[in-house]
């Protein structure tokens, strides 16, 4: 993870533009008394499961449900095909 401190909104926008064009993903913006910080994941880096946002967790669940549905449909198709061949 890359953490970058910034001071102005213009600087913030430039950092986001530069890092996202390099393939980084903005994952966190913090404005605390010590300053303003941006957190980025590098292009091939992923978040550990406990650090994922609620949206990311929901997307993972949706992806799993879609794959399960596709697998179930393939099994149904196989059963239908085998039953048709027996008739």
Phi and psi restraints in degrees (range 20) as a CNS / XPLOR table:
assign (resid 1 and name C) (resid 2 and name N)
       (resid 2 and name CA) (resid 2 and name C) 1.0 -110.5 20.0 2
assign (resid 2 and name N) (resid 2 and name CA)
       (resid 2 and name C) (resid 3 and name N) 1.0 128.6 20.0 2
assign (resid 2 and name C) (resid 3 and name N)
       (resid 3 and name CA) (resid 3 and name C) 1.0 -114.4 20.0 2
assign (resid 3 and name N) (resid 3 and name CA)
       (resid 3 and name C) (resid 4 and name N) 1.0 127.5 20.0 2
assign (resid 3 and name C) (resid 4 and name N)
       (resid 4 and name CA) (resid 4 and name C) 1.0 -127.0 20.0 2
assign (resid 4 and name N) (resid 4 and name CA)
       (resid 4 and name C) (resid 5 and name N) 1.0 131.5 20.0 2
assign (resid 4 and name C) (resid 5 and name N)
       (resid 5 and name CA) (resid 5 and name C) 1.0 -91.6 20.0 2
assign (resid 5 and name N) (resid 5 and name CA)
       (resid 5 and name C) (resid 6 and name N) 1.0 140.3 20.0 2
assign (resid 5 and name C) (resid 6 and name N)
       (resid 6 and name CA) (resid 6 and name C) 1.0 -136.3 20.0 2
assign (resid 6 and name N) (resid 6 and name CA)
       (resid 6 and name C) (resid 7 and name N) 1.0 162.5 20.0 2
assign (resid 6 and name C) (resid 7 and name N)
       (resid 7 and name CA) (resid 7 and name C) 1.0 -117.8 20.0 2
assign (resid 7 and name N) (resid 7 and name CA)
       (resid 7 and name C) (resid 8 and name N) 1.0 -35.6 20.0 2
assign (resid 7 and name C) (resid 8 and name N)
       (resid 8 and name CA) (resid 8 and name C) 1.0 -114.6 20.0 2
assign (resid 8 and name N) (resid 8 and name CA)
       (resid 8 and name C) (resid 9 and name N) 1.0 159.2 20.0 2
assign (resid 8 and name C) (resid 9 and name N)
       (resid 9 and name CA) (resid 9 and name C) 1.0 -62.3 20.0 2
assign (resid 9 and name N) (resid 9 and name CA)
       (resid 9 and name C) (resid 10 and name N) 1.0 -37.4 20.0 2
assign (resid 9 and name C) (resid 10 and name N)
       (resid 10 and name CA) (resid 10 and name C) 1.0 -63.0 20.0 2
assign (resid 10 and name N) (resid 10 and name CA)
       (resid 10 and name C) (resid 11 and name N) 1.0 -43.8 20.0 2
assign (resid 10 and name C) (resid 11 and name N)
       (resid 11 and name CA) (resid 11 and name C) 1.0 -63.1 20.0 2
assign (resid 11 and name N) (resid 11 and name CA)
       (resid 11 and name C) (resid 12 and name N) 1.0 -41.1 20.0 2
assign (resid 11 and name C) (resid 12 and name N)
       (resid 12 and name CA) (resid 12 and name C) 1.0 -58.0 20.0 2
assign (resid 12 and name N) (resid 12 and name CA)
       (resid 12 and name C) (resid 13 and name N) 1.0 -49.4 20.0 2
assign (resid 12 and name C) (resid 13 and name N)
       (resid 13 and name CA) (resid 13 and name C) 1.0 -62.9 20.0 2
assign (resid 13 and name N) (resid 13 and name CA)
       (resid 13 and name C) (resid 14 and name N) 1.0 -39.0 20.0 2
assign (resid 13 and name C) (resid 14 and name N)
       (resid 14 and name CA) (resid 14 and name C) 1.0 -66.8 20.0 2
assign (resid 14 and name N) (resid 14 and name CA)
       (resid 14 and name C) (resid 15 and name N) 1.0 -42.1 20.0 2
assign (resid 14 and name C) (resid 15 and name N)
       (resid 15 and name CA) (resid 15 and name C) 1.0 -62.5 20.0 2
assign (resid 15 and name N) (resid 15 and name CA)
       (resid 15 and name C) (resid 16 and name N) 1.0 -46.6 20.0 2
assign (resid 15 and name C) (resid 16 and name N)
       (resid 16 and name CA) (resid 16 and name C) 1.0 -60.5 20.0 2
assign (resid 16 and name N) (resid 16 and name CA)
       (resid 16 and name C) (resid 17 and name N) 1.0 -45.3 20.0 2
assign (resid 16 and name C) (resid 17 and name N)
       (resid 17 and name CA) (resid 17 and name C) 1.0 -61.0 20.0 2
assign (resid 17 and name N) (resid 17 and name CA)
       (resid 17 and name C) (resid 18 and name N) 1.0 -47.5 20.0 2
assign (resid 17 and name C) (resid 18 and name N)
       (resid 18 and name CA) (resid 18 and name C) 1.0 -62.6 20.0 2
assign (resid 18 and name N) (resid 18 and name CA)
       (resid 18 and name C) (resid 19 and name N) 1.0 -48.5 20.0 2
assign (resid 18 and name C) (resid 19 and name N)
       (resid 19 and name CA) (resid 19 and name C) 1.0 -68.8 20.0 2
assign (resid 19 and name N) (resid 19 and name CA)
       (resid 19 and name C) (resid 20 and name N) 1.0 -40.6 20.0 2
assign (resid 19 and name C) (resid 20 and name N)
       (resid 20 and name CA) (resid 20 and name C) 1.0 -68.8 20.0 2
assign (resid 20 and name N) (resid 20 and name CA)
       (resid 20 and name C) (resid 21 and name N) 1.0 -32.0 20.0 2
assign (resid 20 and name C) (resid 21 and name N)
       (resid 21 and name CA) (resid 21 and name C) 1.0 -68.7 20.0 2
assign (resid 21 and name N) (resid 21 and name CA)
       (resid 21 and name C) (resid 22 and name N) 1.0 -21.0 20.0 2
assign (resid 21 and name C) (resid 22 and name N)
       (resid 22 and name CA) (resid 22 and name C) 1.0 -87.8 20.0 2
assign (resid 22 and name N) (resid 22 and name CA)
       (resid 22 and name C) (resid 23 and name N) 1.0 1.4 20.0 2
assign (resid 22 and name C) (resid 23 and name N)
       (resid 23 and name CA) (resid 23 and name C) 1.0 94.3 20.0 2
assign (resid 23 and name N) (resid 23 and name CA)
       (resid 23 and name C) (resid 24 and name N) 1.0 3.6 20.0 2
assign (resid 23 and name C) (resid 24 and name N)
       (resid 24 and name CA) (resid 24 and name C) 1.0 -77.5 20.0 2
assign (resid 24 and name N) (resid 24 and name CA)
       (resid 24 and name C) (resid 25 and name N) 1.0 155.8 20.0 2
assign (resid 24 and name C) (resid 25 and name N)
       (resid 25 and name CA) (resid 25 and name C) 1.0 -114.4 20.0 2
assign (resid 25 and name N) (resid 25 and name CA)
       (resid 25 and name C) (resid 26 and name N) 1.0 124.6 20.0 2
assign (resid 25 and name C) (resid 26 and name N)
       (resid 26 and name CA) (resid 26 and name C) 1.0 -72.8 20.0 2
assign (resid 26 and name N) (resid 26 and name CA)
       (resid 26 and name C) (resid 27 and name N) 1.0 122.5 20.0 2
assign (resid 26 and name C) (resid 27 and name N)
       (resid 27 and name CA) (resid 27 and name C) 1.0 -118.3 20.0 2
assign (resid 27 and name N) (resid 27 and name CA)
       (resid 27 and name C) (resid 28 and name N) 1.0 -16.1 20.0 2
assign (resid 27 and name C) (resid 28 and name N)
       (resid 28 and name CA) (resid 28 and name C) 1.0 -157.5 20.0 2
assign (resid 28 and name N) (resid 28 and name CA)
       (resid 28 and name C) (resid 29 and name N) 1.0 141.1 20.0 2
assign (resid 28 and name C) (resid 29 and name N)
       (resid 29 and name CA) (resid 29 and name C) 1.0 -125.5 20.0 2
assign (resid 29 and name N) (resid 29 and name CA)
       (resid 29 and name C) (resid 30 and name N) 1.0 124.7 20.0 2
assign (resid 29 and name C) (resid 30 and name N)
       (resid 30 and name CA) (resid 30 and name C) 1.0 -124.0 20.0 2
assign (resid 30 and name N) (resid 30 and name CA)
       (resid 30 and name C) (resid 31 and name N) 1.0 129.7 20.0 2
assign (resid 30 and name C) (resid 31 and name N)
       (resid 31 and name CA) (resid 31 and name C) 1.0 -118.0 20.0 2
assign (resid 31 and name N) (resid 31 and name CA)
       (resid 31 and name C) (resid 32 and name N) 1.0 101.4 20.0 2
assign (resid 31 and name C) (resid 32 and name N)
       (resid 32 and name CA) (resid 32 and name C) 1.0 -126.0 20.0 2
assign (resid 32 and name N) (resid 32 and name CA)
       (resid 32 and name C) (resid 33 and name N) 1.0 174.1 20.0 2
assign (resid 32 and name C) (resid 33 and name N)
       (resid 33 and name CA) (resid 33 and name C) 1.0 -60.9 20.0 2
assign (resid 33 and name N) (resid 33 and name CA)
       (resid 33 and name C) (resid 34 and name N) 1.0 -27.0 20.0 2
assign (resid 33 and name C) (resid 34 and name N)
       (resid 34 and name CA) (resid 34 and name C) 1.0 -77.9 20.0 2
assign (resid 34 and name N) (resid 34 and name CA)
       (resid 34 and name C) (resid 35 and name N) 1.0 -10.9 20.0 2
assign (resid 34 and name C) (resid 35 and name N)
       (resid 35 and name CA) (resid 35 and name C) 1.0 140.2 20.0 2
assign (resid 35 and name N) (resid 35 and name CA)
       (resid 35 and name C) (resid 36 and name N) 1.0 -173.8 20.0 2
assign (resid 35 and name C) (resid 36 and name N)
       (resid 36 and name CA) (resid 36 and name C) 1.0 -105.5 20.0 2
assign (resid 36 and name N) (resid 36 and name CA)
       (resid 36 and name C) (resid 37 and name N) 1.0 133.2 20.0 2
assign (resid 36 and name C) (resid 37 and name N)
       (resid 37 and name CA) (resid 37 and name C) 1.0 -132.1 20.0 2
assign (resid 37 and name N) (resid 37 and name CA)
       (resid 37 and name C) (resid 38 and name N) 1.0 146.6 20.0 2
assign (resid 37 and name C) (resid 38 and name N)
       (resid 38 and name CA) (resid 38 and name C) 1.0 -117.3 20.0 2
assign (resid 38 and name N) (resid 38 and name CA)
       (resid 38 and name C) (resid 39 and name N) 1.0 137.5 20.0 2
assign (resid 38 and name C) (resid 39 and name N)
       (resid 39 and name CA) (resid 39 and name C) 1.0 -113.6 20.0 2
assign (resid 39 and name N) (resid 39 and name CA)
       (resid 39 and name C) (resid 40 and name N) 1.0 129.8 20.0 2
assign (resid 39 and name C) (resid 40 and name N)
       (resid 40 and name CA) (resid 40 and name C) 1.0 -125.2 20.0 2
assign (resid 40 and name N) (resid 40 and name CA)
       (resid 40 and name C) (resid 41 and name N) 1.0 146.2 20.0 2
assign (resid 40 and name C) (resid 41 and name N)
       (resid 41 and name CA) (resid 41 and name C) 1.0 -94.6 20.0 2
assign (resid 41 and name N) (resid 41 and name CA)
       (resid 41 and name C) (resid 42 and name N) 1.0 139.0 20.0 2
assign (resid 41 and name C) (resid 42 and name N)
       (resid 42 and name CA) (resid 42 and name C) 1.0 -71.3 20.0 2
assign (resid 42 and name N) (resid 42 and name CA)
       (resid 42 and name C) (resid 43 and name N) 1.0 161.4 20.0 2
assign (resid 42 and name C) (resid 43 and name N)
       (resid 43 and name CA) (resid 43 and name C) 1.0 -48.4 20.0 2
assign (resid 43 and name N) (resid 43 and name CA)
       (resid 43 and name C) (resid 44 and name N) 1.0 -41.8 20.0 2
assign (resid 43 and name C) (resid 44 and name N)
       (resid 44 and name CA) (resid 44 and name C) 1.0 -102.7 20.0 2
assign (resid 44 and name N) (resid 44 and name CA)
       (resid 44 and name C) (resid 45 and name N) 1.0 14.7 20.0 2
assign (resid 44 and name C) (resid 45 and name N)
       (resid 45 and name CA) (resid 45 and name C) 1.0 -97.3 20.0 2
assign (resid 45 and name N) (resid 45 and name CA)
       (resid 45 and name C) (resid 46 and name N) 1.0 142.6 20.0 2
assign (resid 45 and name C) (resid 46 and name N)
       (resid 46 and name CA) (resid 46 and name C) 1.0 -124.5 20.0 2
assign (resid 46 and name N) (resid 46 and name CA)
       (resid 46 and name C) (resid 47 and name N) 1.0 156.2 20.0 2
assign (resid 46 and name C) (resid 47 and name N)
       (resid 47 and name CA) (resid 47 and name C) 1.0 -77.3 20.0 2
assign (resid 47 and name N) (resid 47 and name CA)
       (resid 47 and name C) (resid 48 and name N) 1.0 144.0 20.0 2
assign (resid 47 and name C) (resid 48 and name N)
       (resid 48 and name CA) (resid 48 and name C) 1.0 -64.9 20.0 2
assign (resid 48 and name N) (resid 48 and name CA)
       (resid 48 and name C) (resid 49 and name N) 1.0 154.5 20.0 2
assign (resid 48 and name C) (resid 49 and name N)
       (resid 49 and name CA) (resid 49 and name C) 1.0 -53.7 20.0 2
assign (resid 49 and name N) (resid 49 and name CA)
       (resid 49 and name C) (resid 50 and name N) 1.0 -40.6 20.0 2
assign (resid 49 and name C) (resid 50 and name N)
       (resid 50 and name CA) (resid 50 and name C) 1.0 -74.0 20.0 2
assign (resid 50 and name N) (resid 50 and name CA)
       (resid 50 and name C) (resid 51 and name N) 1.0 -11.6 20.0 2
assign (resid 50 and name C) (resid 51 and name N)
       (resid 51 and name CA) (resid 51 and name C) 1.0 -101.0 20.0 2
assign (resid 51 and name N) (resid 51 and name CA)
       (resid 51 and name C) (resid 52 and name N) 1.0 -2.4 20.0 2
assign (resid 51 and name C) (resid 52 and name N)
       (resid 52 and name CA) (resid 52 and name C) 1.0 -70.1 20.0 2
assign (resid 52 and name N) (resid 52 and name CA)
       (resid 52 and name C) (resid 53 and name N) 1.0 147.1 20.0 2
assign (resid 52 and name C) (resid 53 and name N)
       (resid 53 and name CA) (resid 53 and name C) 1.0 -75.6 20.0 2
assign (resid 53 and name N) (resid 53 and name CA)
       (resid 53 and name C) (resid 54 and name N) 1.0 164.4 20.0 2
assign (resid 53 and name C) (resid 54 and name N)
       (resid 54 and name CA) (resid 54 and name C) 1.0 -58.6 20.0 2
assign (resid 54 and name N) (resid 54 and name CA)
       (resid 54 and name C) (resid 55 and name N) 1.0 -39.2 20.0 2
assign (resid 54 and name C) (resid 55 and name N)
       (resid 55 and name CA) (resid 55 and name C) 1.0 -62.7 20.0 2
assign (resid 55 and name N) (resid 55 and name CA)
       (resid 55 and name C) (resid 56 and name N) 1.0 -43.2 20.0 2
assign (resid 55 and name C) (resid 56 and name N)
       (resid 56 and name CA) (resid 56 and name C) 1.0 -64.0 20.0 2
assign (resid 56 and name N) (resid 56 and name CA)
       (resid 56 and name C) (resid 57 and name N) 1.0 -40.1 20.0 2
assign (resid 56 and name C) (resid 57 and name N)
       (resid 57 and name CA) (resid 57 and name C) 1.0 -63.7 20.0 2
assign (resid 57 and name N) (resid 57 and name CA)
       (resid 57 and name C) (resid 58 and name N) 1.0 -42.7 20.0 2
assign (resid 57 and name C) (resid 58 and name N)
       (resid 58 and name CA) (resid 58 and name C) 1.0 -63.9 20.0 2
assign (resid 58 and name N) (resid 58 and name CA)
       (resid 58 and name C) (resid 59 and name N) 1.0 -40.8 20.0 2
assign (resid 58 and name C) (resid 59 and name N)
       (resid 59 and name CA) (resid 59 and name C) 1.0 -63.0 20.0 2
assign (resid 59 and name N) (resid 59 and name CA)
       (resid 59 and name C) (resid 60 and name N) 1.0 -40.7 20.0 2
assign (resid 59 and name C) (resid 60 and name N)
       (resid 60 and name CA) (resid 60 and name C) 1.0 -61.9 20.0 2
assign (resid 60 and name N) (resid 60 and name CA)
       (resid 60 and name C) (resid 61 and name N) 1.0 -41.1 20.0 2
assign (resid 60 and name C) (resid 61 and name N)
       (resid 61 and name CA) (resid 61 and name C) 1.0 -64.8 20.0 2
assign (resid 61 and name N) (resid 61 and name CA)
       (resid 61 and name C) (resid 62 and name N) 1.0 -41.4 20.0 2
assign (resid 61 and name C) (resid 62 and name N)
       (resid 62 and name CA) (resid 62 and name C) 1.0 -62.5 20.0 2
assign (resid 62 and name N) (resid 62 and name CA)
       (resid 62 and name C) (resid 63 and name N) 1.0 -44.9 20.0 2
assign (resid 62 and name C) (resid 63 and name N)
       (resid 63 and name CA) (resid 63 and name C) 1.0 -59.3 20.0 2
assign (resid 63 and name N) (resid 63 and name CA)
       (resid 63 and name C) (resid 64 and name N) 1.0 -41.9 20.0 2
assign (resid 63 and name C) (resid 64 and name N)
       (resid 64 and name CA) (resid 64 and name C) 1.0 -64.1 20.0 2
assign (resid 64 and name N) (resid 64 and name CA)
       (resid 64 and name C) (resid 65 and name N) 1.0 -43.7 20.0 2
assign (resid 64 and name C) (resid 65 and name N)
       (resid 65 and name CA) (resid 65 and name C) 1.0 -62.9 20.0 2
assign (resid 65 and name N) (resid 65 and name CA)
       (resid 65 and name C) (resid 66 and name N) 1.0 -39.6 20.0 2
assign (resid 65 and name C) (resid 66 and name N)
       (resid 66 and name CA) (resid 66 and name C) 1.0 -63.0 20.0 2
assign (resid 66 and name N) (resid 66 and name CA)
       (resid 66 and name C) (resid 67 and name N) 1.0 -45.5 20.0 2
assign (resid 66 and name C) (resid 67 and name N)
       (resid 67 and name CA) (resid 67 and name C) 1.0 -64.1 20.0 2
assign (resid 67 and name N) (resid 67 and name CA)
       (resid 67 and name C) (resid 68 and name N) 1.0 -41.7 20.0 2
assign (resid 67 and name C) (resid 68 and name N)
       (resid 68 and name CA) (resid 68 and name C) 1.0 -61.0 20.0 2
assign (resid 68 and name N) (resid 68 and name CA)
       (resid 68 and name C) (resid 69 and name N) 1.0 -41.6 20.0 2
assign (resid 68 and name C) (resid 69 and name N)
       (resid 69 and name CA) (resid 69 and name C) 1.0 -63.3 20.0 2
assign (resid 69 and name N) (resid 69 and name CA)
       (resid 69 and name C) (resid 70 and name N) 1.0 -44.0 20.0 2
assign (resid 69 and name C) (resid 70 and name N)
       (resid 70 and name CA) (resid 70 and name C) 1.0 -63.2 20.0 2
assign (resid 70 and name N) (resid 70 and name CA)
       (resid 70 and name C) (resid 71 and name N) 1.0 -41.4 20.0 2
assign (resid 70 and name C) (resid 71 and name N)
       (resid 71 and name CA) (resid 71 and name C) 1.0 -64.3 20.0 2
assign (resid 71 and name N) (resid 71 and name CA)
       (resid 71 and name C) (resid 72 and name N) 1.0 -42.3 20.0 2
assign (resid 71 and name C) (resid 72 and name N)
       (resid 72 and name CA) (resid 72 and name C) 1.0 -63.2 20.0 2
assign (resid 72 and name N) (resid 72 and name CA)
       (resid 72 and name C) (resid 73 and name N) 1.0 -41.9 20.0 2
assign (resid 72 and name C) (resid 73 and name N)
       (resid 73 and name CA) (resid 73 and name C) 1.0 -63.1 20.0 2
assign (resid 73 and name N) (resid 73 and name CA)
       (resid 73 and name C) (resid 74 and name N) 1.0 -38.6 20.0 2
assign (resid 73 and name C) (resid 74 and name N)
       (resid 74 and name CA) (resid 74 and name C) 1.0 -64.1 20.0 2
assign (resid 74 and name N) (resid 74 and name CA)
       (resid 74 and name C) (resid 75 and name N) 1.0 -40.1 20.0 2
assign (resid 74 and name C) (resid 75 and name N)
       (resid 75 and name CA) (resid 75 and name C) 1.0 -65.4 20.0 2
assign (resid 75 and name N) (resid 75 and name CA)
       (resid 75 and name C) (resid 76 and name N) 1.0 -40.9 20.0 2
assign (resid 75 and name C) (resid 76 and name N)
       (resid 76 and name CA) (resid 76 and name C) 1.0 -63.1 20.0 2
assign (resid 76 and name N) (resid 76 and name CA)
       (resid 76 and name C) (resid 77 and name N) 1.0 -44.5 20.0 2
assign (resid 76 and name C) (resid 77 and name N)
       (resid 77 and name CA) (resid 77 and name C) 1.0 -59.9 20.0 2
assign (resid 77 and name N) (resid 77 and name CA)
       (resid 77 and name C) (resid 78 and name N) 1.0 -40.9 20.0 2
assign (resid 77 and name C) (resid 78 and name N)
       (resid 78 and name CA) (resid 78 and name C) 1.0 -63.9 20.0 2
assign (resid 78 and name N) (resid 78 and name CA)
       (resid 78 and name C) (resid 79 and name N) 1.0 -43.5 20.0 2
assign (resid 78 and name C) (resid 79 and name N)
       (resid 79 and name CA) (resid 79 and name C) 1.0 -62.8 20.0 2
assign (resid 79 and name N) (resid 79 and name CA)
       (resid 79 and name C) (resid 80 and name N) 1.0 -43.8 20.0 2
assign (resid 79 and name C) (resid 80 and name N)
       (resid 80 and name CA) (resid 80 and name C) 1.0 -62.7 20.0 2
assign (resid 80 and name N) (resid 80 and name CA)
       (resid 80 and name C) (resid 81 and name N) 1.0 -45.3 20.0 2
assign (resid 80 and name C) (resid 81 and name N)
       (resid 81 and name CA) (resid 81 and name C) 1.0 -62.6 20.0 2
assign (resid 81 and name N) (resid 81 and name CA)
       (resid 81 and name C) (resid 82 and name N) 1.0 -44.2 20.0 2
assign (resid 81 and name C) (resid 82 and name N)
       (resid 82 and name CA) (resid 82 and name C) 1.0 -67.1 20.0 2
assign (resid 82 and name N) (resid 82 and name CA)
       (resid 82 and name C) (resid 83 and name N) 1.0 -36.2 20.0 2
assign (resid 82 and name C) (resid 83 and name N)
       (resid 83 and name CA) (resid 83 and name C) 1.0 -67.9 20.0 2
assign (resid 83 and name N) (resid 83 and name CA)
       (resid 83 and name C) (resid 84 and name N) 1.0 -36.9 20.0 2
assign (resid 83 and name C) (resid 84 and name N)
       (resid 84 and name CA) (resid 84 and name C) 1.0 -68.1 20.0 2
assign (resid 84 and name N) (resid 84 and name CA)
       (resid 84 and name C) (resid 85 and name N) 1.0 -35.5 20.0 2
assign (resid 84 and name C) (resid 85 and name N)
       (resid 85 and name CA) (resid 85 and name C) 1.0 -70.1 20.0 2
assign (resid 85 and name N) (resid 85 and name CA)
       (resid 85 and name C) (resid 86 and name N) 1.0 -28.3 20.0 2
assign (resid 85 and name C) (resid 86 and name N)
       (resid 86 and name CA) (resid 86 and name C) 1.0 -74.6 20.0 2
assign (resid 86 and name N) (resid 86 and name CA)
       (resid 86 and name C) (resid 87 and name N) 1.0 -24.9 20.0 2
